[in-house]
Amino acid sequence: GGDWRQCSGTIVGVPTSGIGALPKQVYRLQSAAQVLAAGSSVFLTYYARSLETGGPSSTASTSSGILVSTDRGATWHRCVSLAPSRDSVLYLAVSDARHLWALCAPGQPDHPGPTYLLRSTNAGASWSRLPGVHLGIAGLPGFTSPFSFVDARHGWSWFVPYSGAAAAEVRTTSDGGQSWQEV
């Protein structure tokens, strides 16, 4: 951390208009955007809403996903795009240079619906949705992320249920996020 510089690299391979484009005028970037390093790659989550409709509204053009840079931020490529849905990438977890997980949900980051988990085992080149995984919403205030992985198989999650009926709990996985058990 002795030397810092602004990273304003070019985003390549993203359409300039239509489905999947980043809005030309960004009203808001996700406040919980993450930047995580894994090996020689840097991953950035984003959520952007356009001003094209005159301001923030449920009909505004939105875009969410994950960008990756392998050249220290000079160029960025999109490795996950949730367009044309209105889903959001809420959190990203990385255990090593190849294994990544993205906690996603329908809706805006500050008002998400039931979550689902995406996993990559090849440094973000391709992603698969893990069936039946619902981790809840963002954990306790002050937590950087409501879930983390210590290696390709073992992870932890702070689960906050959607209804107020059940209590919050800590869950663990030993199969790369396929299934979760209460601790």
TORFIVEX-375452 format. One record per residue (C-alpha): z, x negated, y; residue in three letters. Coordinates in nm, 2 decimals, m for minus. Layout:
// TORFIVEX-375452
<rec><z>Z</z><x>X</x><y>Y</y><res>ALA</res></rec>
...
// end
This chain:
// TORFIVEX-375452
<rec><z>0.00</z><x>0.00</x><y>0.00</y><res>GLY</res></rec>
<rec><z>m0.02</z><x>m0.30</x><y>0.23</y><res>GLY</res></rec>
<rec><z>m0.37</z><x>m0.22</x><y>0.35</y><res>ASP</res></rec>
<rec><z>m0.51</z><x>0.14</x><y>0.41</y><res>TRP</res></rec>
<rec><z>m0.84</z><x>0.26</x><y>0.53</y><res>ARG</res></rec>
<rec><z>m1.01</z><x>0.59</x><y>0.58</y><res>GLN</res></rec>
<rec><z>m1.22</z><x>0.71</x><y>0.29</y><res>CYS</res></rec>
<rec><z>m1.50</z><x>0.92</x><y>0.41</y><res>SER</res></rec>
<rec><z>m1.76</z><x>0.87</x><y>0.13</y><res>GLY</res></rec>
<rec><z>m2.06</z><x>1.08</x><y>0.08</y><res>THR</res></rec>
<rec><z>m2.05</z><x>1.38</x><y>m0.16</y><res>ILE</res></rec>
<rec><z>m2.36</z><x>1.35</x><y>m0.38</y><res>VAL</res></rec>
<rec><z>m2.51</z><x>1.60</x><y>m0.63</y><res>GLY</res></rec>
<rec><z>m2.36</z><x>1.91</x><y>m0.47</y><res>VAL</res></rec>
<rec><z>m2.60</z><x>2.18</x><y>m0.35</y><res>PRO</res></rec>
<rec><z>m2.62</z><x>2.23</x><y>0.03</y><res>THR</res></rec>
<rec><z>m2.65</z><x>2.61</x><y>0.00</y><res>SER</res></rec>
<rec><z>m2.62</z><x>2.89</x><y>m0.26</y><res>GLY</res></rec>
<rec><z>m2.38</z><x>2.91</x><y>m0.56</y><res>ILE</res></rec>
<rec><z>m2.16</z><x>2.60</x><y>m0.59</y><res>GLY</res></rec>
<rec><z>m2.23</z><x>2.46</x><y>m0.24</y><res>ALA</res></rec>
<rec><z>m1.94</z><x>2.33</x><y>m0.03</y><res>LEU</res></rec>
<rec><z>m1.91</z><x>2.54</x><y>0.28</y><res>PRO</res></rec>
<rec><z>m2.08</z><x>2.39</x><y>0.59</y><res>LYS</res></rec>
<rec><z>m1.79</z><x>2.47</x><y>0.81</y><res>GLN</res></rec>
<rec><z>m1.46</z><x>2.44</x><y>0.63</y><res>VAL</res></rec>
<rec><z>m1.18</z><x>2.68</x><y>0.75</y><res>TYR</res></rec>
<rec><z>m0.92</z><x>2.54</x><y>0.52</y><res>ARG</res></rec>
<rec><z>m0.87</z><x>2.28</x><y>0.26</y><res>LEU</res></rec>
<rec><z>m0.62</z><x>2.35</x><y>m0.01</y><res>GLN</res></rec>
<rec><z>m0.28</z><x>2.23</x><y>0.11</y><res>SER</res></rec>
<rec><z>m0.18</z><x>2.12</x><y>m0.24</y><res>ALA</res></rec>
<rec><z>m0.50</z><x>1.91</x><y>m0.29</y><res>ALA</res></rec>
<rec><z>m0.43</z><x>1.61</x><y>m0.51</y><res>GLN</res></rec>
<rec><z>m0.57</z><x>1.26</x><y>m0.53</y><res>VAL</res></rec>
<rec><z>m0.51</z><x>1.10</x><y>m0.87</y><res>LEU</res></rec>
<rec><z>m0.63</z><x>0.76</x><y>m1.00</y><res>ALA</res></rec>
<rec><z>m0.71</z><x>0.71</x><y>m1.37</y><res>ALA</res></rec>
<rec><z>m0.86</z><x>0.37</x><y>m1.47</y><res>GLY</res></rec>
<rec><z>m1.14</z><x>0.29</x><y>m1.22</y><res>SER</res></rec>
<rec><z>m1.18</z><x>0.66</x><y>m1.12</y><res>SER</res></rec>
<rec><z>m1.02</z><x>0.86</x><y>m0.84</y><res>VAL</res></rec>
<rec><z>m1.01</z><x>1.24</x><y>m0.87</y><res>PHE</res></rec>
<rec><z>m0.97</z><x>1.48</x><y>m0.58</y><res>LEU</res></rec>
<rec><z>m0.90</z><x>1.85</x><y>m0.62</y><res>THR</res></rec>
<rec><z>m1.03</z><x>2.08</x><y>m0.34</y><res>TYR</res></rec>
<rec><z>m1.03</z><x>2.44</x><y>m0.23</y><res>TYR</res></rec>
<rec><z>m1.25</z><x>2.52</x><y>0.08</y><res>ALA</res></rec>
<rec><z>m1.31</z><x>2.84</x><y>0.26</y><res>ARG</res></rec>
<rec><z>m1.61</z><x>2.88</x><y>0.50</y><res>SER</res></rec>
<rec><z>m1.61</z><x>3.01</x><y>0.86</y><res>LEU</res></rec>
<rec><z>m1.95</z><x>3.17</x><y>0.80</y><res>GLU</res></rec>
<rec><z>m1.80</z><x>3.52</x><y>0.79</y><res>THR</res></rec>
<rec><z>m1.61</z><x>3.47</x><y>1.11</y><res>GLY</res></rec>
<rec><z>m1.27</z><x>3.35</x><y>0.98</y><res>GLY</res></rec>
<rec><z>m1.04</z><x>3.38</x><y>0.68</y><res>PRO</res></rec>
<rec><z>m1.09</z><x>3.69</x><y>0.47</y><res>SER</res></rec>
<rec><z>m1.13</z><x>3.80</x><y>0.11</y><res>SER</res></rec>
<rec><z>m1.51</z><x>3.80</x><y>0.15</y><res>THR</res></rec>
<rec><z>m1.53</z><x>3.45</x><y>0.29</y><res>ALA</res></rec>
<rec><z>m1.74</z><x>3.19</x><y>0.10</y><res>SER</res></rec>
<rec><z>m1.50</z><x>2.98</x><y>m0.11</y><res>THR</res></rec>
<rec><z>m1.55</z><x>2.67</x><y>m0.33</y><res>SER</res></rec>
<rec><z>m1.30</z><x>2.50</x><y>m0.56</y><res>SER</res></rec>
<rec><z>m1.32</z><x>2.21</x><y>m0.81</y><res>GLY</res></rec>
<rec><z>m1.27</z><x>1.85</x><y>m0.86</y><res>ILE</res></rec>
<rec><z>m1.45</z><x>1.55</x><y>m0.71</y><res>LEU</res></rec>
<rec><z>m1.45</z><x>1.20</x><y>m0.87</y><res>VAL</res></rec>
<rec><z>m1.53</z><x>0.86</x><y>m0.72</y><res>SER</res></rec>
<rec><z>m1.58</z><x>0.55</x><y>m0.93</y><res>THR</res></rec>
<rec><z>m1.66</z><x>0.32</x><y>m0.63</y><res>ASP</res></rec>
<rec><z>m1.34</z><x>0.34</x><y>m0.43</y><res>ARG</res></rec>
<rec><z>m1.44</z><x>0.65</x><y>m0.24</y><res>GLY</res></rec>
<rec><z>m1.79</z><x>0.54</x><y>m0.11</y><res>ALA</res></rec>
<rec><z>m1.95</z><x>0.82</x><y>m0.30</y><res>THR</res></rec>
<rec><z>m1.80</z><x>1.14</x><y>m0.47</y><res>TRP</res></rec>
<rec><z>m1.95</z><x>1.35</x><y>m0.75</y><res>HIS</res></rec>
<rec><z>m1.83</z><x>1.69</x><y>m0.85</y><res>ARG</res></rec>
<rec><z>m1.70</z><x>1.69</x><y>m1.21</y><res>CYS</res></rec>
<rec><z>m1.56</z><x>2.05</x><y>m1.20</y><res>VAL</res></rec>
<rec><z>m1.70</z><x>2.34</x><y>m1.00</y><res>SER</res></rec>
<rec><z>m1.54</z><x>2.69</x><y>m1.03</y><res>LEU</res></rec>
<rec><z>m1.83</z><x>2.86</x><y>m0.85</y><res>ALA</res></rec>
<rec><z>m1.95</z><x>3.13</x><y>m0.85</y><res>PRO</res></rec>
<rec><z>m1.60</z><x>3.26</x><y>m0.94</y><res>SER</res></rec>
<rec><z>m1.33</z><x>3.28</x><y>m0.68</y><res>ARG</res></rec>
<rec><z>m1.10</z><x>3.07</x><y>m0.90</y><res>ASP</res></rec>
<rec><z>m0.90</z><x>2.78</x><y>m0.78</y><res>SER</res></rec>
<rec><z>m0.80</z><x>2.44</x><y>m0.92</y><res>VAL</res></rec>
<rec><z>m0.42</z><x>2.45</x><y>m0.86</y><res>LEU</res></rec>
<rec><z>m0.31</z><x>2.12</x><y>m1.01</y><res>TYR</res></rec>
<rec><z>m0.45</z><x>1.82</x><y>m1.19</y><res>LEU</res></rec>
<rec><z>m0.28</z><x>1.60</x><y>m1.45</y><res>ALA</res></rec>
<rec><z>m0.40</z><x>1.27</x><y>m1.59</y><res>VAL</res></rec>
<rec><z>m0.25</z><x>1.07</x><y>m1.88</y><res>SER</res></rec>
<rec><z>m0.51</z><x>0.79</x><y>m1.89</y><res>ASP</res></rec>
<rec><z>m0.87</z><x>0.71</x><y>m1.79</y><res>ALA</res></rec>
<rec><z>m1.02</z><x>0.96</x><y>m2.04</y><res>ARG</res></rec>
<rec><z>m0.77</z><x>1.25</x><y>m2.06</y><res>HIS</res></rec>
<rec><z>m0.74</z><x>1.50</x><y>m1.77</y><res>LEU</res></rec>
<rec><z>m0.61</z><x>1.86</x><y>m1.74</y><res>TRP</res></rec>
<rec><z>m0.67</z><x>2.11</x><y>m1.46</y><res>ALA</res></rec>
<rec><z>m0.45</z><x>2.41</x><y>m1.41</y><res>LEU</res></rec>
<rec><z>m0.67</z><x>2.69</x><y>m1.27</y><res>CYS</res></rec>
<rec><z>m0.63</z><x>3.05</x><y>m1.17</y><res>ALA</res></rec>
<rec><z>m0.83</z><x>3.34</x><y>m1.02</y><res>PRO</res></rec>
<rec><z>m0.76</z><x>3.39</x><y>m0.65</y><res>GLY</res></rec>
<rec><z>m0.66</z><x>3.16</x><y>m0.37</y><res>GLN</res></rec>
<rec><z>m0.42</z><x>2.87</x><y>m0.43</y><res>PRO</res></rec>
<rec><z>m0.14</z><x>3.04</x><y>m0.24</y><res>ASP</res></rec>
<rec><z>m0.18</z><x>3.37</x><y>m0.43</y><res>HIS</res></rec>
<rec><z>m0.30</z><x>3.28</x><y>m0.78</y><res>PRO</res></rec>
<rec><z>m0.34</z><x>3.51</x><y>m1.08</y><res>GLY</res></rec>
<rec><z>m0.27</z><x>3.42</x><y>m1.44</y><res>PRO</res></rec>
<rec><z>m0.34</z><x>3.06</x><y>m1.50</y><res>THR</res></rec>
<rec><z>m0.57</z><x>2.89</x><y>m1.75</y><res>TYR</res></rec>
<rec><z>m0.60</z><x>2.52</x><y>m1.85</y><res>LEU</res></rec>
<rec><z>m0.92</z><x>2.31</x><y>m1.86</y><res>LEU</res></rec>
<rec><z>m0.92</z><x>1.98</x><y>m2.05</y><res>ARG</res></rec>
<rec><z>m1.15</z><x>1.67</x><y>m2.04</y><res>SER</res></rec>
<rec><z>m1.14</z><x>1.40</x><y>m2.30</y><res>THR</res></rec>
<rec><z>m1.42</z><x>1.19</x><y>m2.15</y><res>ASN</res></rec>
<rec><z>m1.30</z><x>1.10</x><y>m1.80</y><res>ALA</res></rec>
<rec><z>m1.41</z><x>1.43</x><y>m1.65</y><res>GLY</res></rec>
<rec><z>m1.78</z><x>1.42</x><y>m1.77</y><res>ALA</res></rec>
<rec><z>m1.73</z><x>1.75</x><y>m1.95</y><res>SER</res></rec>
<rec><z>m1.45</z><x>2.01</x><y>m1.96</y><res>TRP</res></rec>
<rec><z>m1.34</z><x>2.28</x><y>m2.20</y><res>SER</res></rec>
<rec><z>m1.11</z><x>2.58</x><y>m2.14</y><res>ARG</res></rec>
<rec><z>m0.81</z><x>2.58</x><y>m2.37</y><res>LEU</res></rec>
<rec><z>m0.79</z><x>2.93</x><y>m2.53</y><res>PRO</res></rec>
<rec><z>m0.48</z><x>3.14</x><y>m2.48</y><res>GLY</res></rec>
<rec><z>m0.29</z><x>2.89</x><y>m2.26</y><res>VAL</res></rec>
<rec><z>m0.10</z><x>3.05</x><y>m1.97</y><res>HIS</res></rec>
<rec><z>0.14</z><x>2.82</x><y>m1.80</y><res>LEU</res></rec>
<rec><z>0.25</z><x>3.05</x><y>m1.52</y><res>GLY</res></rec>
<rec><z>0.24</z><x>2.97</x><y>m1.15</y><res>ILE</res></rec>
<rec><z>0.34</z><x>2.66</x><y>m0.95</y><res>ALA</res></rec>
<rec><z>0.68</z><x>2.53</x><y>m1.06</y><res>GLY</res></rec>
<rec><z>0.98</z><x>2.47</x><y>m0.84</y><res>LEU</res></rec>
<rec><z>0.94</z><x>2.40</x><y>m0.47</y><res>PRO</res></rec>
<rec><z>0.92</z><x>2.02</x><y>m0.42</y><res>GLY</res></rec>
<rec><z>0.76</z><x>1.95</x><y>m0.76</y><res>PHE</res></rec>
<rec><z>0.43</z><x>1.75</x><y>m0.71</y><res>THR</res></rec>
<rec><z>0.28</z><x>1.94</x><y>m1.01</y><res>SER</res></rec>
<rec><z>0.42</z><x>2.20</x><y>m1.25</y><res>PRO</res></rec>
<rec><z>0.29</z><x>2.01</x><y>m1.55</y><res>PHE</res></rec>
<rec><z>0.23</z><x>1.65</x><y>m1.66</y><res>SER</res></rec>
<rec><z>0.11</z><x>1.45</x><y>m1.96</y><res>PHE</res></rec>
<rec><z>0.26</z><x>1.12</x><y>m2.08</y><res>VAL</res></rec>
<rec><z>m0.03</z><x>1.06</x><y>m2.32</y><res>ASP</res></rec>
<rec><z>m0.33</z><x>1.24</x><y>m2.47</y><res>ALA</res></rec>
<rec><z>m0.11</z><x>1.47</x><y>m2.68</y><res>ARG</res></rec>
<rec><z>0.23</z><x>1.51</x><y>m2.52</y><res>HIS</res></rec>
<rec><z>0.30</z><x>1.70</x><y>m2.20</y><res>GLY</res></rec>
<rec><z>0.56</z><x>1.90</x><y>m2.01</y><res>TRP</res></rec>
<rec><z>0.53</z><x>2.22</x><y>m1.80</y><res>SER</res></rec>
<rec><z>0.77</z><x>2.41</x><y>m1.57</y><res>TRP</res></rec>
<rec><z>0.67</z><x>2.77</x><y>m1.65</y><res>PHE</res></rec>
<rec><z>0.73</z><x>3.03</x><y>m1.39</y><res>VAL</res></rec>
<rec><z>0.65</z><x>3.38</x><y>m1.53</y><res>PRO</res></rec>
<rec><z>0.44</z><x>3.63</x><y>m1.34</y><res>TYR</res></rec>
<rec><z>0.68</z><x>3.91</x><y>m1.37</y><res>SER</res></rec>
<rec><z>1.04</z><x>3.88</x><y>m1.25</y><res>GLY</res></rec>
<rec><z>1.16</z><x>4.01</x><y>m1.59</y><res>ALA</res></rec>
<rec><z>1.16</z><x>3.68</x><y>m1.78</y><res>ALA</res></rec>
<rec><z>1.34</z><x>3.36</x><y>m1.69</y><res>ALA</res></rec>
<rec><z>1.17</z><x>3.04</x><y>m1.59</y><res>ALA</res></rec>
<rec><z>1.15</z><x>2.78</x><y>m1.86</y><res>GLU</res></rec>
<rec><z>1.04</z><x>2.42</x><y>m1.95</y><res>VAL</res></rec>
<rec><z>0.77</z><x>2.40</x><y>m2.21</y><res>ARG</res></rec>
<rec><z>0.63</z><x>2.11</x><y>m2.40</y><res>THR</res></rec>
<rec><z>0.31</z><x>2.04</x><y>m2.60</y><res>THR</res></rec>
<rec><z>0.23</z><x>1.79</x><y>m2.87</y><res>SER</res></rec>
<rec><z>m0.13</z><x>1.88</x><y>m2.93</y><res>ASP</res></rec>
<rec><z>m0.30</z><x>1.80</x><y>m2.60</y><res>GLY</res></rec>
<rec><z>m0.22</z><x>2.14</x><y>m2.44</y><res>GLY</res></rec>
<rec><z>m0.36</z><x>2.37</x><y>m2.71</y><res>GLN</res></rec>
<rec><z>m0.01</z><x>2.53</x><y>m2.76</y><res>SER</res></rec>
<rec><z>0.32</z><x>2.52</x><y>m2.57</y><res>TRP</res></rec>
<rec><z>0.67</z><x>2.57</x><y>m2.69</y><res>GLN</res></rec>
<rec><z>0.99</z><x>2.65</x><y>m2.49</y><res>GLU</res></rec>
<rec><z>1.24</z><x>2.36</x><y>m2.48</y><res>VAL</res></rec>
// end
